Each structure stands twice: as structure tokens, then as C-alpha cells.
Amino acid sequence: MLRKRGSLIVCGTFLFVTWNAILVLLLWGRPPSGQSGEPGKEQSKLGKDPVVDVMEDVLRMADTFEAELEMQKKILLQIQSHHSLWEPPKGIGQKVVPSQTVIPILVIACNRVTVKRCLDKLLEYRPSAELYPIIVSQDCGHAETAEVISSYGNQLIHLKQPDLSDIAVRPEHRKFQGYYKISRHYRWALNQVFRSLSHTSVVIVEDDLEVAPDFFEYFGALHPLLKSDVSLWCVSAWNDNGKDGYVDPGKANLLYRTDFFPGLGWMLLRDLWEELEPKWPASFWDDWLRQPEQRRNRACIRPEISRTLTFGRSGVSLGQFFDRYLRYIKLNSEFVPFTKMDLSFLKEEMYREKFEKDVYSAPVVTYEDVKQGQLTGPGPFRLQYSTKNSFKTLAKNLGIMEDLKSGVPRTGYRGVVSFMSKGRRIYLAPPPGWTHYDPTWS
């Protein structure tokens, strides 16, 4: 589209300038009235009325200029008729236009030489080095990992976090030193992206993530929505309950809003970083983001089937959740052309109305019905919880993640967790009339 726009502008400008240049040259080269430069014709004009001669010249010039103006008008009208092809549609409910903005991929690295697996997939699927530059920010000073990153040469930018010192922490937090260093690294790396390199958005990927074939397509399509919808603050590639058997394999194009910050491959804008950076926490940055004071009732977009897969069991979390959940997350293998889709349904008002209708029009069933496969019909079905303990019990028994952060369940939207069980859609939902999360549910 941009190429078409440029061609039309160049053609229109060329015609306009060329015609005017020819006209000027003709007028400059024209001798004064009665002095044509041809001796045979000079004598024939001697008996002519000078006033008539001047009037004829004026009329001829007027006719020439009128024809010229008419031609230029036609050219400009042709250019204007293509103007609608250059401008993105505007207005609520219009299709969200895919972004041509540069979206860097920030890889947070430390001491894993297996970062090669992450980088190889990013480079394999990257559609454009110009639109998706890869920036690897390395902490820890690990020489072998640095060597792996440097081996990619100019295919990426290799940054090194300069402050490798230990951080003073309370005695009871000494075992969490790694979390403090990670938070420090994130702050430094994001400042490099947004302030030193002057980017306006970024997708953060950690060094133990493998990406899906449509990873770039996904974020490129959702970037305009993130910019235009102030009720959103991130786009994530991750589904916390995205284990094989808990997602619909035929719905790789299905997207959700979620009140839970998922992380694990996520996009944010510079405006959000400018809001968060002055109060960035010393440690546990991801749980800090899940607090009401930071979330401020904003949502993220997440997919039905994850566009990232973690392969890093070892790390500062010592494999927490990995063996039970993370190793079973299904990585999408089908390329979904998100940039060709109308994603305006994800805008808050439209999405909320339809989501709540789908959830609360679904018939209520019991845990025993779900677990024993006694559901009749294609679904969806609704399982209801009313207390923190009832949610945790149902989630644990159903095999989805039961932990809550500031009262918000993983993947939850307005308290509802959507997942598949034995081939049917289940909504684990609070009673109708839900209004807010209880931060004490943690």
C-alpha cells in the first residue's frame, strides 16, 4: 500500500512539474508580438493594428493556461481518488489495520547457552529485519553465553548490562538475590530500548522461550489495537492454562482479553514504560505488575493456543510450576494470518458484552458432571464458584492453575476462566453480577 502511495505521488508530481517547465520554456523562447524572427512574416504584420495583435496574444495565452489548469485538475483528482487507499479506516468498529511500526524483540538473557534455541527460531520466523530488529540484553557476564550471542553477528544487537554487583537485601531475602538482579536487568534493558534506542514499543522474550511460526504475525496485527484501546496495557503470547487437552486445537485464531498479566512473550508501549519506570520494583517485577495499583483495571490480550513455549526448567524459580504445568503447554504450529483479520471485536465494550452473554447463557453443571464426562451437548458449560477456596478446589481438581495474584485467577477475565475439558468448553465463573476482584484472594 505504501509503495502504491509513493508511486502515485511521484507520477503526479512529475507530470505537474514537467508540464510547467515546458510551458515556461515556451514562453521565455517566444519573441515579442510582431517579432517572430522570420523575415518573411515580419512585413505582413506591419499593417496590423497593434491593439488587436496584443489581444490575440492574450487570448491565446489564456486558452493555453485554461487547458493546462484543466489537465492539472484531472491529474490531482486522479491522485485524490486513491487517497482512501493510503489512510487507515477510522471510527469505532472499523477493522484494526496491521502495523508497519518497527517492533523490536528484546531477548532477556543471562547464563543459558541454550539461548541459541530461542534466537534460531526468532531468526527463522522473522519476516523483516527492519520491522523486527532483535536486541539481546545479557546480564550475568557469562562468557559462554556471550560467545553464543556474538556468533550471530549483525543479525542482532548484543547489549551487556554493566552492573553485575550483588544487591543489598534483607537477610530473609538473600535467597531471592536472583529476583532482585532480574528486576534490575529489566529496568536497564527497557530503558535502553525506549530511551537510548528511541523505540515506541517492544516485545519481551526471555532466553528460555521458543516462538511459534506466527509469533511475529500475532504481535504485528495486535500492535494497532494496543495503541488505540486505552483499556489494554499489554499483548501476551502465553496461555497459562494452555496445556494440550485444555485448548481447542481447531481454534488457533481464538483470542481473549484477560485481567491477569501473563508475561512469557509480551508487548508493551513506551507510554506504559514511562508510567511504570519511576516506581519499578526492586524484585518480583511480574507479581508487582499484577497488583491493582499497576494494573488499574486494564487488560491484556492472550491467545487460545500459546505462541511461546518455555524450555527452561532451571532458573531462579527452581522449576516452580514447570513439571506440573509449563512443560505441557501446547505451542501453536498453525500459521494464522492475523493481519488479514478484523480484530475490532477485542475492543472492550464489544468484547465484554459478548463474553458475558456467552458465559452466563451457558447451562450450569456440577464438577462431577465435568469430571465424569456426563455432559450432554456440544457446550459451552458453566461451573460456578463463590469463594476463594471453592475456586482453588475446582481448579486443582480440574487440572488448571489454581493460584491467584491480587485476587485475579490466571487467564481470568471478569473472574471467568475459560478452558477445554474432554473436548467441551468450560467456563469456571463467579455468580452473575460480578463487579470486582478481592485482593485478599491470594
C-alpha positions as CSV (number, residue, x, y, z in Angstrom):
1,M,0.0,0.0,0.0
2,L,2.8,2.4,0.9
3,R,4.5,1.5,-2.4
4,K,1.3,2.4,-4.3
5,R,1.0,5.6,-2.5
6,G,4.6,6.6,-3.3
7,S,4.2,5.8,-7.0
8,L,1.1,7.9,-7.3
9,I,2.7,10.9,-5.6
10,V,5.8,10.6,-7.8
11,C,3.8,10.3,-11.0
12,G,1.5,13.2,-10.2
13,T,4.4,15.5,-9.1
14,F,6.4,14.5,-12.2
15,L,3.6,15.4,-14.6
16,F,2.9,18.7,-12.8
17,V,6.5,19.9,-12.8
18,T,7.3,18.7,-16.3
19,W,4.3,20.4,-17.9
20,N,5.0,23.7,-16.1
21,A,8.7,23.5,-17.1
22,I,7.8,23.1,-20.8
23,L,5.3,26.0,-20.5
24,V,7.9,28.3,-19.0
25,L,10.5,27.4,-21.6
26,L,8.0,28.1,-24.4
27,L,7.0,31.5,-23.0
28,W,10.6,32.5,-22.5
29,G,11.6,31.5,-26.0
30,R,8.6,33.3,-27.6
31,P,9.6,36.6,-29.2
32,P,7.6,39.8,-28.6
33,S,4.5,40.4,-30.7
34,G,5.3,41.3,-34.2
35,Q,8.9,40.0,-33.9
36,S,8.6,36.3,-34.8
37,G,12.2,36.2,-36.1
38,E,11.1,35.1,-39.5
39,P,11.8,37.9,-42.1
40,G,9.1,36.7,-44.4
41,K,6.4,37.1,-41.8
42,E,7.6,40.4,-40.2
43,Q,6.4,42.6,-43.1
44,S,3.0,41.0,-43.1
45,K,2.3,42.3,-39.6
46,L,3.3,45.9,-40.3
47,G,-0.1,46.9,-41.3
48,K,-1.8,45.1,-38.4
49,D,-3.5,47.0,-35.6
50,P,-1.1,46.7,-32.6
51,V,-4.0,46.5,-30.1
52,V,-5.6,43.6,-32.0
53,D,-2.3,41.9,-32.1
54,V,-1.8,42.1,-28.3
55,M,-5.4,41.0,-27.7
56,E,-4.9,37.9,-29.8
57,D,-1.7,37.0,-27.9
58,V,-3.5,37.5,-24.6
59,L,-6.4,35.2,-25.7
60,R,-4.0,32.5,-27.0
61,M,-2.2,32.6,-23.6
62,A,-5.5,32.4,-21.8
63,D,-6.5,29.4,-23.8
64,T,-3.2,27.7,-23.1
65,F,-3.4,28.3,-19.4
66,E,-7.1,27.2,-19.2
67,A,-6.1,23.9,-20.9
68,E,-3.2,23.5,-18.6
69,L,-5.3,24.1,-15.5
70,E,-7.9,21.6,-16.7
71,M,-5.2,19.0,-17.2
72,Q,-3.7,19.5,-13.8
73,K,-7.1,19.4,-12.2
74,K,-7.7,16.0,-13.8
75,I,-4.3,14.7,-12.5
76,L,-5.0,16.0,-9.0
77,L,-8.4,14.4,-9.0
78,Q,-6.9,11.1,-10.0
79,I,-4.4,11.3,-7.2
80,Q,-7.1,12.3,-4.7
81,S,-9.3,9.3,-5.8
82,H,-6.6,7.0,-4.5
83,H,-6.2,8.8,-1.2
84,S,-8.6,6.4,0.6
85,L,-6.1,3.6,-0.1
86,W,-3.4,5.3,1.9
87,E,-5.3,6.3,5.0
88,P,-6.3,3.6,7.6
89,P,-10.0,3.4,8.3
90,K,-11.2,5.4,11.3
91,G,-14.0,5.0,13.8
92,I,-15.3,2.5,16.3
93,G,-15.9,-0.9,14.9
94,Q,-13.7,-0.4,11.9
95,K,-11.1,-3.0,11.1
96,V,-7.9,-2.7,13.0
97,V,-5.1,-2.1,10.4
98,P,-1.9,-4.1,10.8
99,S,1.1,-2.1,12.0
100,Q,4.1,-1.2,9.9
101,T,5.7,0.3,13.0
102,V,9.2,-1.1,14.0
103,I,8.6,-3.5,16.9
104,P,11.9,-4.7,18.3
105,I,12.2,-8.0,20.0
106,L,14.0,-7.7,23.4
107,V,15.6,-11.0,24.5
108,I,16.5,-11.1,28.2
109,A,19.5,-13.3,28.6
110,C,21.8,-14.3,31.4
111,N,23.8,-17.6,31.6
112,R,21.9,-20.0,29.3
113,V,23.9,-21.1,26.3
114,T,20.5,-22.6,25.1
115,V,19.6,-19.0,24.2
116,K,20.6,-20.3,20.8
117,R,17.3,-22.3,20.5
118,C,15.4,-19.1,21.2
119,L,17.4,-17.0,18.7
120,D,17.4,-19.6,16.0
121,K,13.5,-19.7,16.0
122,L,13.2,-15.9,16.1
123,L,15.5,-15.6,13.1
124,E,13.8,-18.4,11.2
125,Y,10.4,-16.9,11.5
126,R,11.2,-13.2,11.4
127,P,9.6,-11.7,8.3
128,S,11.6,-8.5,8.3
129,A,14.9,-7.5,9.9
130,E,13.9,-3.8,9.5
131,L,10.5,-4.1,11.2
132,Y,11.6,-6.6,13.9
133,P,15.1,-5.9,15.0
134,I,16.3,-8.4,17.6
135,I,18.0,-6.9,20.7
136,V,19.6,-9.3,23.1
137,S,20.3,-7.8,26.6
138,Q,22.7,-10.0,28.6
139,D,23.2,-9.9,32.4
140,C,25.4,-12.1,34.5
141,G,28.6,-11.7,32.4
142,H,28.6,-15.4,31.4
143,A,31.3,-15.8,28.8
144,E,30.0,-18.9,27.0
145,T,26.5,-17.3,26.6
146,A,28.1,-14.1,25.4
147,E,30.0,-16.1,22.8
148,V,26.8,-17.8,21.5
149,I,25.1,-14.4,21.2
150,S,28.0,-12.8,19.5
151,S,28.2,-15.6,16.9
152,Y,25.0,-14.2,15.3
153,G,27.0,-11.1,14.2
154,N,24.9,-8.3,12.7
155,Q,21.7,-10.3,12.7
156,L,21.0,-8.9,16.1
157,I,22.2,-6.2,18.6
158,H,24.0,-7.5,21.7
159,L,23.8,-5.3,24.8
160,K,25.6,-6.1,28.1
161,Q,24.1,-5.0,31.4
162,P,27.1,-3.3,33.0
163,D,26.2,-3.5,36.7
164,L,27.0,-7.1,37.8
165,S,27.3,-6.4,41.6
166,D,25.2,-8.0,44.3
167,I,22.3,-6.1,45.6
168,A,21.9,-5.3,49.3
169,V,18.8,-7.1,50.5
170,R,17.2,-8.0,53.8
171,P,18.7,-11.2,55.4
172,E,15.5,-13.1,54.8
173,H,15.6,-12.2,51.1
174,R,19.2,-13.4,50.5
175,K,17.8,-16.5,48.7
176,F,15.9,-14.2,46.4
177,Q,19.0,-12.3,45.2
178,G,18.4,-13.6,41.6
179,Y,14.9,-12.0,41.5
180,Y,16.5,-8.6,42.5
181,K,19.0,-8.9,39.7
182,I,16.4,-9.8,37.2
183,S,14.3,-6.8,38.1
184,R,17.4,-4.5,37.8
185,H,18.2,-6.0,34.4
186,Y,14.6,-5.5,33.1
187,R,14.7,-1.8,34.1
188,W,18.1,-1.3,32.5
189,A,17.2,-3.2,29.3
190,L,13.8,-1.4,28.8
191,N,15.5,2.0,29.3
192,Q,17.9,1.0,26.5
193,V,15.1,0.1,24.2
194,F,12.8,3.1,24.9
195,R,15.3,5.9,25.8
196,S,18.7,5.1,24.2
197,L,17.3,3.5,21.0
198,S,14.1,5.6,21.0
199,H,11.7,2.8,20.1
200,T,8.0,3.2,20.8
201,S,7.1,-0.4,21.5
202,V,8.8,-3.7,22.3
203,V,8.1,-7.4,22.6
204,I,10.0,-9.0,25.6
205,V,11.1,-12.6,25.2
206,E,13.2,-14.5,27.8
207,D,16.1,-16.7,26.7
208,D,14.3,-19.9,27.5
209,L,11.3,-19.3,25.2
210,E,10.7,-20.9,21.8
211,V,8.4,-19.0,19.5
212,A,5.6,-20.2,17.1
213,P,5.7,-19.7,13.3
214,D,3.1,-16.9,13.5
215,F,4.7,-15.1,16.5
216,F,5.5,-12.0,14.5
217,E,2.2,-12.1,12.7
218,Y,0.4,-12.1,16.0
219,F,2.2,-9.1,17.5
220,G,2.2,-7.1,14.3
221,A,-1.6,-7.5,14.0
222,L,-2.3,-6.6,17.6
223,H,0.0,-3.6,17.9
224,P,-2.6,-1.1,16.5
225,L,-5.2,-2.4,18.9
226,L,-2.8,-1.9,21.9
227,K,-2.2,1.6,20.7
228,S,-5.8,2.6,20.2
229,D,-7.5,0.9,23.2
230,V,-6.7,2.6,26.5
231,S,-8.3,-0.3,28.4
232,L,-5.4,-2.5,27.2
233,W,-1.9,-2.4,28.6
234,C,-0.2,-5.5,27.1
235,V,-0.4,-8.2,24.5
236,S,0.9,-11.7,25.6
237,A,1.7,-14.8,23.6
238,W,1.0,-17.0,26.6
239,N,-2.0,-19.0,27.9
240,D,-1.3,-20.1,31.5
241,N,-3.8,-22.9,31.1
242,G,-2.8,-23.8,27.5
243,K,-1.9,-27.4,28.1
244,D,-2.6,-29.9,25.4
245,G,-6.2,-31.1,26.0
246,Y,-7.2,-27.8,27.7
247,V,-7.3,-25.8,24.5
248,D,-9.3,-26.2,21.3
249,P,-6.9,-27.4,18.6
250,G,-9.2,-26.2,15.9
251,K,-9.3,-22.6,17.2
252,A,-5.7,-21.3,16.8
253,N,-7.2,-18.0,15.8
254,L,-9.2,-17.5,19.0
255,L,-8.1,-14.5,21.1
256,Y,-9.2,-13.3,24.6
257,R,-9.0,-10.3,26.9
258,T,-7.6,-11.2,30.3
259,D,-7.2,-9.3,33.6
260,F,-4.2,-11.4,34.5
261,F,-0.8,-10.3,33.4
262,P,0.6,-13.4,31.6
263,G,4.1,-12.4,30.6
264,L,6.2,-15.0,28.8
265,G,6.5,-13.2,25.5
266,W,4.6,-9.9,25.8
267,M,4.4,-6.5,24.2
268,L,4.2,-3.0,25.8
269,L,4.3,0.5,24.6
270,R,6.7,3.3,25.6
271,D,3.9,5.2,27.3
272,L,3.3,2.4,29.7
273,W,7.1,2.2,30.5
274,E,7.1,5.9,31.2
275,E,4.3,5.3,33.7
276,L,6.0,2.2,35.4
277,E,9.7,3.0,35.3
278,P,9.7,5.7,38.1
279,K,8.2,3.1,40.5
280,W,9.8,-0.1,39.1
281,P,10.2,-2.6,42.0
282,A,13.5,-3.9,43.3
283,S,12.3,-7.5,42.8
284,F,9.4,-9.8,41.8
285,W,8.5,-7.4,39.0
286,D,5.9,-9.7,37.4
287,D,3.8,-10.1,40.5
288,W,4.2,-6.4,41.2
289,L,2.6,-5.8,37.7
290,R,-0.3,-7.9,38.8
291,Q,-1.2,-5.6,41.7
292,P,-4.3,-3.4,41.3
293,E,-2.2,-0.2,41.6
294,Q,-0.3,-1.1,38.5
295,R,-3.0,-2.9,36.5
296,R,-5.6,-0.2,37.1
297,N,-8.4,-2.3,35.7
298,R,-6.6,-2.7,32.3
299,A,-6.5,-6.0,30.4
300,C,-4.1,-7.9,28.2
301,I,-4.8,-9.9,25.0
302,R,-3.8,-13.5,25.1
303,P,-4.3,-16.4,22.7
304,E,-6.2,-19.7,23.0
305,I,-3.0,-21.6,21.9
306,S,0.3,-20.2,23.2
307,R,2.7,-18.6,20.7
308,T,5.6,-19.3,23.1
309,L,6.9,-22.4,24.9
310,T,9.3,-22.4,27.8
311,F,12.1,-25.0,27.8
312,G,14.0,-23.6,30.8
313,R,13.3,-25.8,33.8
314,S,16.3,-24.4,35.7
315,G,16.4,-20.8,36.8
316,V,15.7,-18.5,39.8
317,S,12.3,-20.1,40.3
318,L,13.9,-23.5,40.6
319,G,11.4,-25.2,38.3
320,Q,8.3,-23.9,40.0
321,F,5.2,-24.9,38.0
322,F,7.4,-26.3,35.3
323,D,7.0,-30.1,35.9
324,R,3.3,-29.7,36.7
325,Y,2.2,-27.2,34.1
326,L,4.7,-25.4,31.9
327,R,6.2,-28.5,30.2
328,Y,2.8,-29.5,28.9
329,I,1.9,-26.1,27.3
330,K,0.9,-26.6,23.7
331,L,2.9,-24.4,21.2
332,N,0.9,-23.3,18.2
333,S,2.1,-24.9,14.9
334,E,-0.5,-23.4,12.5
335,F,0.1,-20.1,10.9
336,V,-2.9,-17.8,11.5
337,P,-3.0,-14.7,9.2
338,F,-4.0,-12.3,12.0
339,T,-3.1,-9.2,9.9
340,K,-5.9,-10.2,7.5
341,M,-8.5,-10.5,10.3
342,D,-10.8,-7.9,11.7
343,L,-9.7,-7.7,15.4
344,S,-12.1,-4.9,16.4
345,F,-14.2,-7.5,18.4
346,L,-11.4,-7.3,21.1
347,K,-12.3,-3.7,21.9
348,E,-13.5,-3.5,25.5
349,E,-17.2,-2.7,25.2
350,M,-17.9,-5.0,22.3
351,Y,-15.9,-7.9,23.8
352,R,-17.3,-7.7,27.3
353,E,-20.9,-7.7,26.2
354,K,-20.5,-10.8,24.0
355,F,-18.3,-12.6,26.5
356,E,-20.7,-12.2,29.4
357,K,-23.6,-13.3,27.2
358,D,-21.7,-16.4,26.2
359,V,-20.7,-17.3,29.8
360,Y,-24.0,-16.6,31.6
361,S,-26.2,-18.1,28.9
362,A,-24.3,-21.4,29.3
363,P,-26.1,-24.0,31.4
364,V,-24.7,-24.5,34.9
365,V,-23.2,-28.0,35.6
366,T,-21.5,-29.7,38.5
367,Y,-17.9,-30.7,38.9
368,E,-19.0,-34.4,38.9
369,D,-20.7,-33.9,35.5
370,V,-17.5,-32.4,34.0
371,K,-15.1,-34.9,35.6
372,Q,-17.1,-38.0,34.8
373,G,-17.8,-36.9,31.2
374,Q,-21.6,-36.7,31.7
375,L,-22.2,-33.5,29.8
376,T,-24.7,-33.7,27.0
377,G,-24.5,-31.4,24.0
378,P,-21.6,-29.5,22.5
379,G,-21.3,-26.8,25.2
380,P,-20.2,-24.4,26.4
381,F,-21.0,-25.2,30.1
382,R,-20.6,-23.1,33.3
383,L,-19.1,-24.2,36.6
384,Q,-19.8,-21.8,39.4
385,Y,-17.6,-20.8,42.3
386,S,-18.3,-18.3,45.0
387,T,-15.3,-18.3,47.4
388,K,-11.6,-18.4,47.1
389,N,-11.5,-22.0,48.4
390,S,-14.2,-23.2,46.1
391,F,-12.2,-21.7,43.1
392,K,-9.0,-23.3,44.2
393,T,-10.6,-26.7,44.8
394,L,-12.3,-26.8,41.5
395,A,-9.3,-25.5,39.6
396,K,-6.9,-28.0,41.3
397,N,-9.3,-30.9,40.6
398,L,-9.8,-29.9,37.0
399,G,-6.1,-29.6,36.3
400,I,-5.9,-25.9,35.7
401,M,-3.7,-23.4,37.6
402,E,-5.3,-22.6,41.0
403,D,-3.1,-19.8,42.2
404,L,-4.5,-16.2,42.3
405,K,-2.5,-12.9,42.2
406,S,-4.2,-10.0,44.0
407,G,-7.4,-11.9,43.6
408,V,-7.1,-12.5,39.8
409,P,-7.0,-16.1,38.5
410,R,-4.6,-17.0,35.8
411,T,-6.3,-16.2,32.3
412,G,-9.3,-14.8,34.2
413,Y,-11.5,-12.1,32.7
414,R,-14.1,-10.6,35.0
415,G,-13.5,-13.6,37.2
416,V,-14.1,-16.2,34.5
417,V,-11.5,-18.8,33.5
418,S,-12.2,-20.4,30.1
419,F,-10.7,-23.8,29.1
420,M,-11.5,-27.1,27.5
421,S,-12.3,-30.4,29.3
422,K,-12.8,-33.6,27.4
423,G,-13.5,-31.7,24.2
424,R,-16.0,-29.2,25.6
425,R,-15.7,-25.5,26.6
426,I,-16.0,-24.9,30.3
427,Y,-16.3,-21.5,32.0
428,L,-15.3,-21.5,35.6
429,A,-17.2,-18.4,36.7
430,P,-18.4,-16.4,39.7
431,P,-22.1,-15.8,40.1
432,P,-23.8,-13.4,37.8
433,G,-23.4,-9.8,38.7
434,W,-19.7,-9.9,39.4
435,T,-18.2,-6.4,39.9
436,H,-14.6,-6.6,41.1
437,Y,-11.7,-8.8,42.3
438,D,-10.9,-9.3,46.0
439,P,-7.2,-8.7,46.5
440,T,-7.2,-10.9,49.7
441,W,-7.8,-13.9,47.4
442,S,-4.1,-14.7,47.0
